[in-house]
């Protein structure tokens, strides 16, 4: 599934949910839907900014990493502090706008560089280590897919 398909499915999954719904704690020790959406926005925005920065850096060659493991939800990971969502109430429309802005920024950076150029530009991932820009783009889709499954689980536990 590509990043556009995953995003369309994510938007569809939260369609019709109210601000109350997305802020409801449905499962103990699990983020709310709003917090998941905020996390996705924070990660995607950071990847766009880092990618923009490394395009000006010297070339770095790195081996492909097993980023498909991102989809393995049996292993719960702690998000690095800058990508942890806040506990403040969230607003569906605002989060969807932020996600769209982050995606626009991300695509502008990636579409402005050739695939061969992106393969020589890398920056570190907290779990997988150094990923080239092409793997980062793939990671964004896998990461969003992982959290889409989480949103579906949370949604099933909502009291409506």
C-alpha positions, 0 to 999 in steps of 0.5 A: 500500500502506498502513502497516498492509499494509506492516508486515504484509508486513515482519513476514512477511518476518522471520518464522522468522529467528533472531537469528543470521540478522538479525545476519548480514552478507549483503551488503558495505556493506549493513546487516544485517536487524537494523540495518534493523529498528532504523533503521525503529524509530528513524525511526518513533519520531522521527516520532511524537515530532516530530508530537506536538510540532508539534501544539502549534505554530502552523499552517504551510502547505507544498506537497506534496513528491515523497515517492514518490521514497522508493521509488527504491532506485537512489539510496542515501541516508545515514541521518542520525546519530540514525537510524543503527543500532548494530553491537550484536547485535540480537534479532528479538522485541525489535525487533518489539516496538519497532516495534510500540510506535513504531507505536502511538505514531505512530497515537495522535498521528495519530489524535488529530488531524483530517486538516485539522489535520495538513495545517497542522502540519509539520516538516522531512525531511532530504531533502524539506524541510518535510512536513506531518503527512499527508505524514509518515504517507505517508512512513512507509509508503513508507520501510518499503516501501523497506526491506522490499525491502532486507530481501528482498535481504539475506534472499536473500543469507543463509547458512542 
